[in-house]
Amino acid sequence: MLKWYGFLGLLLILLGELNFYFVIQPFAISYMMIVWPGYLLVVDSIVYKLKGKSLLTSYPKEFLLMIVLSMPFWLMYEFYNLFTFSWHYVNAIWYINIFDFVVVIPAVLETFTLIHALDMGKRLDAKRILPSRGAADKAMLKMLAFFGFIITVLPVLMGPYGVLLMWTGICLLFDPVNYLTGRASLLREASRGVRSTIIQASIAGLVTGFFWEFWNYQAYTQWVYTLPSIIIPIRLFAMPLEGYIGYLPFGMACFLFYAYCRKFWFKKKNDLLAM
């Protein structure tokens, strides 16, 4: 059985689905603050069922920090969108809907904790730790961080074509920086032979993206994509099918951005991999 708040989450999702049909204001103007808290409660309760601990029950301060960091994190992508013109909002009221962004990082990382609890991708982990090359590895990481910085700048300069890079730059910047500064790093996990962490973070982004697009497609307040399908002339909900590829690095970016920022508040070594 789920914990009690898991059933509350299911009720919130049901209410959100009903409101997509009836469009009752003021709830319809901010559906994300109904269905996404419901999603978080359901996923967290499943994680607790599997592990006996979860973000909400065992790490509430961490969960609160995820909420705090979520809006500035997503606003970086809104800044990119000023130059790439990838989407625009319909029926939105900015001073209300800006608060919808507080669920972005919690949604992805709650999904990550669930996928991590299920040991997804563990069969791909290596049996041995790859040897370290010391100074050579540090030099390579610094080069990767510089390359990631360049990728974060290019979307601003490329206009609509910048959409091809905007989802990867933050990921490519923060991963080597995290490695060099002793924070949780997907590259470090891979160097230890733990390839599953990259898979889990990527799938967390994709799963969360699916629900974003699913609920956005039904909503009164929604975003609309302005870029056409380039490779595959098929849309799943409103998103061009190839656009879902962007959710893979986005999941990793959420993981890495939070792992970088949390060290300023929490000095303990536990991170998302230990929760």
N, C-alpha and C positions, 0 to 999 in steps of 0.2 A: 504493500500500500504506500502511496505517496504521503509525505508529510501534509499537514492540514493546509499549509499555504499553497501547496501544489494544486489543490482543488479550487482554491481562491483564484489561482492563475488561470485555470481552465474556464472559470466563470467569467473572468475579465475578457478572455479571448472570445467567448460566446457572445458577450455583450457587444464587443467590437464588431463581430461579424453581423449581428442583428442591426447595428447602427449603420453599417455599410448599406444596408437595404433601406432602412427607414430614414436615415440622414437626420437625426435629431440633434439640434444645436443646443448648447455649445459644444457637445461632445464630438460631433463630426469634424469640427475644425482642427482637432488635434487627436486623431485616432491613435497616433503612435504612443501617446501617454495612457492609452487603455490597453491595446493589444500587446505592446512590448513589455510593460511590467508583468502582464500575464504570462508571456513567454519566459521571462526571467524567472518567475516563481515556479513555473512548471519544470524548467530545465534544472534549476537549483535543487528542487525536491527530488528529481531523479538521481542527480549526482549524490545527494545525501543517502538515498536508498542504496546506491552502489558502494559508497565508500565510508558511510558513517560520518562524513563531514562534507562541508560545502562552503562556497564563498560567503553566503548569507549567514550561515549558522556558526562558522568557525573563524571567518576572516571578515567581519563586518566593516572594519576600518579600511581594509583593502578595497572592498566593494564600494565604499563611499568615495575613495580616491578615484576609482574608475569612473564614477559619475562625474566628479569634478573635472577630470582630465578629458572627458569625452567631447565636450563642446569645443574647446580650443583645438583638439585633434581634428575634428571634422571640419572646422572652419578653415583649416589649411586647404582642404579640397574645394571648399567654396571659393577660396581665393584663386585656386587654379581655374575654376570654372569661369571666372571673370575674363580669362584669356582664351580658354578652349571652347566656351559656349556649348558645353556638352548637354546641359539640361536647364530647364526653368520650372518654376513652381506655379501651380494653378490653385486658385482659391485660398492662397496662403496669406496669413497676417504675420509679418516678420516678428513682431514683438511677442507673439504667442508661440509661433511655430519654431522659433529659435531654440526653445526649451526641449523640442523633440530630440535634439542632437545629444542630450545627456544619456541616451540609452545606447549609443553606438558602440562604445568600447565594452560596457557591461554585456551587451548581447553577444558580441563576438567571443569574449573571454569566458562567459558562462558556457557557451557552446563548446569552446576549446576544452574546458574542464570536463565536460561530459565525454567528448571524444577521447580525451586523455584517460579518463576512468575506464573506458571500454577497451583500452590498449590497441586502438586502431593503428595499423601499420607496423606493429611491433615485430612482425615476422621479417621485416626488411632491415632490422637492426643488425649490425655486424657484431661478431663475437670478440673483436679485439679493438683496442684503442690505437688510433693512428699516431705514429711517432711525431713529436714536436721538433721543429727546427729552430726554435728560439728566436734570434734576431731576424732571421729570414721570414718567419711567420709574422712577426710584428710589422716588418716593412710591407709585406703583402697586405696586411689588414689596413694599414694606413693608406695604401694605394686604393684599396677597395672603398674606404671611407671617402676619399677625395672623389673617386668616380661616382659614388652615390650622391655626393653633394652636387656634382655637375648635373646629374640626372634630375635632381630636385629643382634646379634652376631652368632647365631646358623647356619644360612645358609653358613657362611664362613667355618664352621667346618664340615658340613654334605655332602659336595660335591654335586652331582646331586640331592640327596634327599632334599637339602636345598631349592629347588624350591617350596616345599610345605609350607615354612614359609616366604620366602623372600618378599611376597606381603603383609604380615600382620604386620611384626615387626614395621615398621615406624608408621603405624596407631596406634598400641597398645602403642607405646612409647609416641607419641606427644599428644594423646587425654588427658590422665590424667595430663600431664605436662601443657597443655593449661588450663585445669580446675583449677589447683592449682595456676596458674599465672594470672588468670583473662582474658585469651584470649578466642576466640571463640572455643567452645568445643562441640562435639556431645554428650558426656556424660552429660554435663550440660543441654543441650537441652532436653535430654531424662529424666533427673531428674525433669525438669519442666513439663513433660508430653508431650513434643513436639518430638514425635518419627519420624515425617515426615522428619526431617533434615537428619537423618541417611539414610533413604530411598532415599532421593533426591541426596545425595552425592554418594551413591552406584550406583544408576541408571545412574548418570552423567558419572561415570567411565565406566559402561557397554556400554552406547550409544557411547561414544567416542572410546572405544575399538573396537566396531563393525566397525566404519569407518576407524580406523587405519588398521584393518585386511583387510577390503574391498579394500582400496586403495593400501595397501602394496602388495596384491595378484596380482594386475595389473602392478606393477611398475617395471621399469628397475633396479633401486637400491632398494633392499629389504632385510629384515631379514628373515632367514629361521630357523625354530625350529628344534632342534636336539634331543629333547626328544619325545619318542613315546606316543601315546594315552595309558593311563593306565586303565581308567575306561570305557570310551565310545569310541569304535573304529570308530569314525566319526570325520571328520574335517569340520569346516565351514571356507572356504577359506584355509589358510595354518595352522590355529590354531586348535589343538585338541579341541573338543567341551568343555571338562571339563576345559580347560585352561581359558575360558571366566569367570569362577568363580573368578579368580584372579583380574579381573577388578573391582569387587565390593569393596574390601578393598583398591584397588589402588585409586579409586575415593575419598574415605574418606581420604587417605593419602595425596593426593593433597590439599584437603580442609584444613587439620590440619597443614600440613607443612607450607602452605602459611599463615594461621592464626597465627602460632607461629612467623614466620619471620617478618610479616608486622608490628608488634608492635615496632620493632627497628627503623622503619622509620616513621610510622604514629602513633601519640599518641591519635588521635581521637578514640572514642569508636565504630564508625561505622565499621562493618565488612561485610562479604559476606551476612549475613542474613539481613542486612539493605540496601544493594545496590539495 
